[in-house]
Amino acid sequence: MSVQFAKLVRTGGPDADPSWEDGWRLTADPVTVRGVIWCRRGLADASGRAARASAIAFDHWAAAVEAVWWAVALDDVLYSLHDGRYPESRGNCPDGQAVVGLRWLRHQHAHRIVVTGEGGPKRDFFGETGGPPFFISPSNTWLRRSAIPTAGRQRDQAAEIAYDSHVAGRALEGPVAQALAWFDVVLVAGGLDPTQTMSGSDPTVL
């Protein structure tokens, strides 16, 4: 007999805070909570740098790859702090499926040195008559899975489907932003403020 896990809901309408339908709340020691919040903060910071760095291809990709690592680390810890409700709900949410796709991508970064993004050619265009030329920067996107070497790697069909559907071909920062949105929903539903400050009075001291 299959086990039915509680789902994420918004009982007060689309603008209400999410919650678990059985009222479940996250209980963790302060050290773990600080790690979760700082991991989320690392993801948000890297995501912001990726969004701002699209004019420099390396900076764009490097920040996005860093964000992928933060996202998978946060996914791992939230998985461990929840029961089976976490992966089931993640599988039923497009933002959660972006996280699954990023997990597949992180595994490629961990096991091979490969640039996983690409950009189209820059296209010149001109402003008003007599004005200077401008250009549209290429849209740096995650490679299609067929373009990423995976020989000798163990297959993960669910993760591959998630990558193809929610990551491949999209702007580098897009799936990362989706992952951040998913984590914020889960944290709020568990009773945590994702943006809370966990630092002491001296910002130079961990």
C-alpha positions as CSV (number, residue, x, y, z in Angstrom):
1,M,0.0,0.0,0.0
2,S,1.5,3.4,-1.0
3,V,2.0,6.1,1.7
4,Q,0.2,9.4,1.1
5,F,2.3,12.4,2.1
6,A,1.0,15.8,3.0
7,K,1.1,18.4,0.2
8,L,2.1,22.0,0.1
9,V,-1.0,24.2,0.0
10,R,-2.0,27.9,0.1
11,T,-5.2,27.8,2.2
12,G,-5.8,31.5,2.0
13,G,-5.6,31.9,-1.7
14,P,-2.8,32.5,-4.2
15,D,-1.2,35.3,-2.2
16,A,-1.3,33.4,1.1
17,D,1.9,31.9,2.6
18,P,2.3,28.3,1.7
19,S,2.0,25.6,4.4
20,W,1.8,21.9,4.7
21,E,-1.8,20.6,4.7
22,D,-1.2,18.6,7.9
23,G,0.3,21.7,9.7
24,W,3.9,20.2,9.8
25,R,6.6,22.6,10.8
26,L,10.4,22.3,10.5
27,T,12.2,21.7,13.8
28,A,15.9,21.9,13.7
29,D,18.7,23.1,16.0
30,P,20.0,26.7,15.6
31,V,23.2,25.6,14.0
32,T,21.3,23.7,11.3
33,V,18.9,26.5,10.7
34,R,21.8,29.0,10.3
35,G,23.4,26.6,7.7
36,V,20.1,26.4,5.8
37,I,19.6,30.2,5.8
38,W,23.2,30.9,4.8
39,C,23.0,28.3,2.0
40,R,19.8,30.0,0.7
41,R,21.6,33.3,1.0
42,G,24.6,31.9,-1.0
43,L,22.2,30.8,-3.7
44,A,20.4,34.1,-3.8
45,D,23.7,36.0,-4.0
46,A,25.1,33.8,-6.8
47,S,21.8,34.0,-8.7
48,G,21.8,37.8,-8.5
49,R,25.4,37.9,-9.8
50,A,24.5,35.6,-12.7
51,A,21.5,37.9,-13.6
52,R,23.8,41.0,-13.6
53,A,26.7,39.4,-15.4
54,S,25.1,38.5,-18.8
55,A,27.4,40.9,-20.6
56,I,30.5,38.9,-19.7
57,A,30.1,35.2,-20.7
58,F,32.5,33.7,-18.2
59,D,31.2,35.7,-15.3
60,H,27.7,34.8,-16.3
61,W,28.4,31.1,-16.5
62,A,30.6,31.0,-13.4
63,A,28.0,32.6,-11.2
64,A,25.3,30.4,-12.5
65,V,27.4,27.2,-11.9
66,E,28.1,28.4,-8.3
67,A,24.3,28.9,-7.9
68,V,23.7,25.3,-9.1
69,W,26.1,24.0,-6.4
70,W,24.3,26.1,-3.7
71,A,20.9,24.9,-5.0
72,V,21.9,21.2,-4.8
73,A,23.4,21.6,-1.3
74,L,20.2,23.2,-0.1
75,D,18.1,20.6,-1.8
76,D,20.1,17.9,0.0
77,V,19.7,19.4,3.5
78,L,16.0,20.1,3.0
79,Y,15.5,16.5,1.9
80,S,17.2,15.3,5.0
81,L,15.1,17.6,7.3
82,H,11.8,16.6,5.9
83,D,10.1,13.2,5.5
84,G,8.9,11.8,2.2
85,R,6.8,14.9,1.8
86,Y,9.7,16.8,0.3
87,P,10.6,14.8,-2.9
88,E,6.9,14.1,-3.6
89,S,6.0,17.8,-3.5
90,R,9.1,18.8,-5.4
91,G,8.1,16.4,-8.1
92,N,4.7,18.0,-8.4
93,C,5.9,21.6,-8.8
94,P,7.6,23.1,-11.9
95,D,10.0,25.1,-9.7
96,G,10.8,21.9,-7.8
97,Q,11.4,20.1,-11.0
98,A,13.9,22.8,-12.0
99,V,15.8,21.8,-8.9
100,V,15.8,18.1,-10.0
101,G,17.2,19.2,-13.4
102,L,19.9,21.3,-11.7
103,R,20.9,18.2,-9.7
104,W,21.6,16.4,-13.0
105,L,23.6,19.4,-14.2
106,R,25.6,19.6,-10.9
107,H,26.6,15.9,-11.3
108,Q,28.1,16.8,-14.7
109,H,30.0,19.7,-13.2
110,A,31.3,17.4,-10.4
111,H,32.6,14.6,-12.6
112,R,33.8,16.4,-15.7
113,I,35.5,19.6,-16.7
114,V,33.0,20.8,-19.3
115,V,31.5,24.2,-20.2
116,T,27.7,23.6,-20.0
117,G,26.5,26.9,-21.4
118,E,26.5,28.4,-24.9
119,G,25.5,31.7,-26.5
120,G,24.2,32.8,-29.8
121,P,26.0,35.3,-32.0
122,K,25.8,39.0,-31.2
123,R,23.5,41.0,-33.5
124,D,24.3,44.6,-34.4
125,F,21.6,47.1,-34.6
126,F,21.5,50.9,-34.9
127,G,19.6,53.5,-33.0
128,E,18.4,56.8,-34.4
129,T,19.9,58.1,-37.6
130,G,23.5,59.2,-37.0
131,G,23.6,57.5,-33.6
132,P,26.1,54.9,-32.5
133,P,25.8,51.2,-33.2
134,F,24.6,48.9,-30.4
135,F,24.5,45.2,-30.1
136,I,22.3,42.7,-28.4
137,S,24.4,40.4,-26.2
138,P,24.0,36.7,-26.9
139,S,21.6,34.8,-24.7
140,N,23.8,32.5,-22.7
141,T,21.8,29.3,-22.1
142,W,22.3,25.8,-20.6
143,L,23.3,23.3,-23.2
144,R,21.0,20.6,-24.5
145,R,21.7,17.3,-22.7
146,S,22.8,15.7,-26.0
147,A,25.7,18.3,-26.2
148,I,27.0,17.4,-22.7
149,P,29.4,14.3,-22.6
150,T,28.1,11.7,-20.2
151,A,29.9,8.6,-21.3
152,G,30.3,6.1,-18.4
153,R,27.9,7.9,-16.2
154,Q,25.0,6.2,-14.5
155,R,21.7,7.1,-16.0
156,D,19.0,8.9,-14.0
157,Q,15.9,9.1,-16.2
158,A,13.8,11.3,-13.9
159,A,16.6,13.8,-13.6
160,E,17.3,13.7,-17.3
161,I,13.6,14.4,-18.0
162,A,13.6,17.3,-15.5
163,Y,16.8,18.7,-17.1
164,D,15.4,18.5,-20.6
165,S,12.0,20.1,-19.6
166,H,13.1,22.8,-17.1
167,V,16.8,23.6,-17.7
168,A,18.2,22.8,-21.1
169,G,18.1,25.7,-23.6
170,R,17.0,28.2,-21.0
171,A,18.9,31.4,-19.9
172,L,21.5,30.5,-17.3
173,E,19.8,32.3,-14.5
174,G,16.3,31.1,-15.3
175,P,16.2,27.7,-13.6
176,V,18.3,29.0,-10.8
177,A,15.6,31.6,-10.1
178,Q,13.0,28.9,-10.1
179,A,15.1,26.8,-7.6
180,L,15.2,29.8,-5.3
181,A,11.5,30.3,-5.6
182,W,10.9,26.6,-4.7
183,F,13.2,26.7,-1.6
184,D,11.5,29.8,-0.4
185,V,8.1,28.1,-0.6
186,V,9.4,25.1,1.3
187,L,11.1,27.2,4.0
188,V,8.1,29.4,4.6
189,A,5.8,26.4,4.7
190,G,8.1,24.9,7.4
191,G,7.9,28.1,9.5
192,L,11.2,29.8,8.5
193,D,11.8,33.2,7.1
194,P,14.1,32.6,4.1
195,T,15.5,36.2,4.3
196,Q,16.1,36.4,8.0
197,T,19.5,37.6,9.1
198,M,21.6,35.0,10.9
199,S,24.8,37.1,11.3
200,G,26.0,38.5,14.6
201,S,26.8,42.2,15.2
202,D,30.2,41.9,13.6
203,P,29.9,41.1,9.9
204,T,33.5,40.1,9.6
205,V,33.1,37.1,12.0
206,L,31.4,33.9,11.0
